[in-house]
Amino acid sequence: MELNAIRQVAVPWAGACGLTTGLMLTALHQDVWNGNLVLSMGIPTDIDSPPQVSYQLVFEHLYGYRVLEGADVLEQVDDDEWDIDSQIQLITPSRFLTWFHQETHGAHLDEDIQHYRISSWDFCVDVLSAQPPEIDLKQE
C-alpha cells in the first residue's frame, strides 16, 4: 500500500468548545432534498439501550461525507493528532478534500470548503462543508 504524501493536521474546532466529550454517534441522517446532514450524538448509559441524544450537529451546505468504523479510523489518523477529547476537529490540509477536488475536476476550488472530522470511539465521520455545523443541544 502506497502512503499518501499529504500529512494532515487535526485541530479542535472552536465551535465545539465546552461540549460534552466521550459521546457516541447514535444516528446519521442525510436529507437529500434539502442537502442537510444531521449527526446525533449521546452518552451511553448501559449496554442494552441506545444512548440518549445529547446534541445534534447539522451541516447545511454539504459537499460530501464519509463514515468509518472503529479500527478503520485509526488507519486514517496520525498517532500524534488523535485526541478523543476534541471530538469535532478541522483537518488541514485534507486528503479527503484533495480527493473531492480531483473527482469534481476543480469545479469548487473557488469555494471555502472545510473538512470537519467528528470522532467517537465507535465511528468517525468526515464532512466537507462550506459552513460550520449548527449545534442543537437537547434537553436532559
Stockholm file with secondary structure:
# STOCKHOLM 1.0

chainA/1-140         MELNAIRQVAVPWAGACGLTTGLMLTALHQDVWNGNLVLSMGIPTDIDSPPQVSYQLVFEHLYGYRVLEGADVLEQVDDDEWDIDSQIQLITPSRFLTWFHQETHGAHLDEDIQHYRISSWDFCVDVLSAQPPEIDLKQE
#=GR chainA/1-140 SS CCCCSCCCEEEECGGGTTCCSSCEEEEEEEETTTTEEEEEEEECCCTTSCCEEEEEEEESSEEEEEEEEHHHHHHHSCGGGCCTTCCEEEEESCHHHHHHHHHTTTTTTTSCCEEEEEECSSEEEEEEESSCCEEEECCC
#=GC SS_cons         CCCCSCCCEEEECGGGTTCCSSCEEEEEEEETTTTEEEEEEEECCCTTSCCEEEEEEEESSEEEEEEEEHHHHHHHSCGGGCCTTCCEEEEESCHHHHHHHHHTTTTTTTSCCEEEEEECSSEEEEEEESSCCEEEECCC
//
